Amino acid sequence: IDQLMQGIEDQRQTFLVYRSQQATEPVTYPVYPYGLAYYRGSLYLVAYAPDHEQLRHYKVDRIDEFDVTTLPFNRPADFDLEHHLSGSFGVYHGSGDVTVKVRFAPSVARYVAESRWHESQQLSPQRDGSLIAEFRLSGLEEIKRWILSFGTTAEALEPPHLRAEIERDLRAMTTFYETNQDGEPQVDHKARAVERSLR
């Protein structure tokens, strides 16, 4: 953490050895560290990645090594970490600008209404006791996982491509649970018997 803070405060180019969630081996990245963000018990480094020409977020727990060089970099004078993260439903920042609407069943409406999930949220109670929540976000991956965590008590209404992604995920989960432990489809013996009787 001391090295990270040194690189951020002194605006020094750095190299980090990082193991992403999908990677089997760590990879060395040159980065310009801008700041640290805390989310759900973990620290994230917000840094400009010159190889990709974009800001990226690195989970500190996945950094194996961090080397601060003597080479300076210029952080944009108008960069504000809080503003940068304002469009995120968590810590990951997307490049879009999208309105998300979710309908919550009456059984969880009060729970959802009790918390401030995002600074852009607008909550609209419905006559049947359900709740429609609206958010303005830069990306969809985190809110998609959040919606799925509510199971059948949450329904994505907008945008259409988020609804379609959730539908694909649910179909994939259904297929997974319709297979047995050997990975073979479960056999509906009753249906097979009916099918034979109709031949």
C-alpha positions in Angstrom: 0.0 0.0 0.0 2.9 2.4 0.8 4.3 1.8 -2.7 0.9 2.4 -4.3 0.5 5.6 -2.4 4.0 6.7 -3.4 3.3 6.2 -7.0 -0.1 8.0 -6.8 1.1 11.0 -4.8 4.4 11.5 -6.7 2.8 10.7 -10.1 5.4 8.2 -11.0 5.1 5.6 -13.8 4.9 2.1 -12.3 5.0 -1.5 -13.2 2.7 -4.0 -11.6 2.7 -7.8 -11.8 -0.9 -8.6 -11.9 -2.9 -11.9 -12.0 -6.4 -11.2 -13.3 -9.4 -13.4 -12.5 -9.2 -15.2 -15.8 -5.4 -15.4 -16.0 -3.4 -18.5 -15.1 -0.1 -16.7 -14.9 0.7 -13.1 -13.7 1.3 -10.4 -16.3 3.4 -7.3 -16.0 1.7 -4.0 -16.9 3.0 -0.5 -17.1 0.4 1.9 -15.4 0.0 5.5 -14.3 -1.6 5.2 -10.8 -4.4 7.7 -10.2 -6.0 6.6 -7.0 -7.4 3.9 -4.7 -11.1 2.9 -4.3 -12.6 0.7 -1.6 -15.5 -1.5 -2.5 -17.0 -4.5 -0.6 -14.0 -5.2 1.5 -11.4 -4.8 -1.2 -9.1 -2.1 -2.5 -8.9 -1.3 -6.2 -6.2 0.7 -8.0 -7.6 3.1 -10.6 -4.8 3.6 -13.1 -4.2 4.7 -16.7 -3.0 1.8 -18.8 -0.9 3.3 -21.7 -0.8 -0.1 -23.6 -4.6 0.0 -23.8 -5.0 3.8 -23.8 -7.7 3.7 -21.1 -8.3 3.9 -17.4 -8.5 0.4 -15.8 -9.2 -0.9 -12.3 -6.9 -3.4 -10.7 -7.9 -5.4 -7.5 -5.0 -4.8 -5.1 -5.3 -8.4 -3.7 -4.3 -9.6 -7.2 -1.1 -7.5 -7.5 1.9 -9.7 -6.8 4.5 -6.9 -7.2 4.5 -3.1 -7.7 7.6 -1.2 -8.8 7.6 2.6 -8.7 10.0 4.1 -11.3 11.6 7.5 -11.3 9.7 8.5 -14.5 6.9 11.0 -14.0 3.5 11.1 -15.7 1.0 13.9 -15.8 -2.4 13.1 -14.4 -5.1 15.2 -16.0 -5.8 18.2 -13.9 -9.6 17.7 -14.1 -9.5 14.0 -13.0 -11.7 13.4 -10.0 -11.8 9.8 -8.6 -15.3 10.2 -7.1 -16.7 11.6 -10.4 -14.9 8.8 -12.4 -16.7 6.2 -10.3 -20.1 7.9 -10.2 -21.4 6.0 -13.1 -20.4 2.6 -11.7 -22.7 0.3 -9.9 -19.8 -0.7 -7.7 -16.2 -0.2 -8.8 -15.9 -1.1 -12.5 -16.2 1.8 -14.9 -17.8 1.4 -18.3 -17.7 3.7 -21.3 -21.5 3.9 -21.9 -24.4 6.0 -20.6 -27.4 3.8 -20.1 -30.7 4.0 -18.1 -31.5 0.8 -16.2 -35.0 0.0 -14.9 -35.7 -2.9 -12.6 -39.0 -4.1 -11.1 -38.9 -5.6 -7.6 -41.6 -7.8 -6.2 -43.5 -6.6 -3.1 -41.7 -9.1 -1.0 -38.3 -7.3 -1.4 -39.5 -3.7 -2.2 -39.0 -2.5 1.3 -35.5 -3.9 1.5 -34.5 -2.2 -1.8 -36.0 1.1 -0.7 -34.1 1.1 2.6 -30.7 1.5 0.9 -29.0 4.0 -1.4 -27.6 1.7 -4.0 -26.4 4.4 -6.4 -26.4 8.1 -6.4 -28.6 8.2 -9.5 -31.3 5.9 -8.2 -35.0 6.9 -8.5 -37.5 4.7 -6.8 -41.2 4.5 -7.8 -43.5 2.5 -5.6 -46.3 0.8 -7.5 -50.0 0.2 -6.5 -49.5 -3.5 -6.3 -46.7 -3.1 -3.7 -43.9 -3.6 -6.2 -41.1 -1.1 -6.7 -39.5 0.2 -9.9 -35.9 1.3 -9.5 -34.1 3.4 -12.1 -30.4 4.0 -12.4 -28.1 5.9 -14.8 -24.9 3.9 -15.3 -21.8 3.6 -17.4 -21.8 -0.2 -17.5 -24.1 -3.2 -16.9 -22.0 -6.1 -15.6 -22.2 -5.3 -11.9 -25.9 -4.4 -11.9 -26.7 -7.5 -13.9 -25.1 -9.7 -11.1 -27.0 -7.6 -8.5 -30.3 -8.2 -10.3 -29.7 -11.9 -10.6 -28.9 -12.1 -6.9 -32.6 -11.3 -6.2 -33.8 -14.4 -8.2 -37.4 -14.3 -9.2 -38.1 -11.2 -7.1 -36.4 -8.8 -9.6 -37.1 -8.3 -13.3 -34.9 -6.2 -15.6 -37.2 -3.9 -17.7 -34.7 -1.7 -19.5 -32.5 -1.6 -21.5 -33.6 -4.5 -23.8 -30.0 -5.9 -24.2 -29.6 -6.2 -20.5 -32.9 -8.1 -20.3 -31.7 -10.3 -23.2 -28.4 -11.0 -21.4 -30.1 -12.0 -18.2 -32.5 -14.3 -20.1 -29.5 -16.0 -21.8 -27.8 -16.4 -18.4 -31.0 -17.9 -16.9 -31.4 -20.3 -19.9 -27.7 -21.4 -19.4 -28.3 -22.0 -15.7 -31.5 -24.0 -16.5 -29.5 -26.2 -18.9 -26.8 -26.7 -16.3 -29.3 -27.8 -13.6 -31.1 -30.1 -16.1 -28.0 -32.2 -16.4 -26.9 -34.9 -14.0 -23.6 -35.1 -12.2 -22.0 -36.8 -15.2 -23.0 -33.9 -17.5 -25.6 -35.9 -19.3 -29.2 -34.6 -19.7 -31.6 -35.8 -17.2 -34.0 -38.4 -18.7 -37.7 -37.8 -18.1 -38.8 -41.5 -17.9 -42.5 -40.6 -17.6 -42.3 -38.6 -20.8 -40.5 -41.4 -22.5 -43.2 -43.9 -21.5 -45.9 -41.6 -22.8 -44.0 -41.1 -26.1 -43.6 -44.9 -26.5 -47.3 -45.5 -25.9 -48.2 -43.0 -28.7 -46.0 -44.7 -31.3 
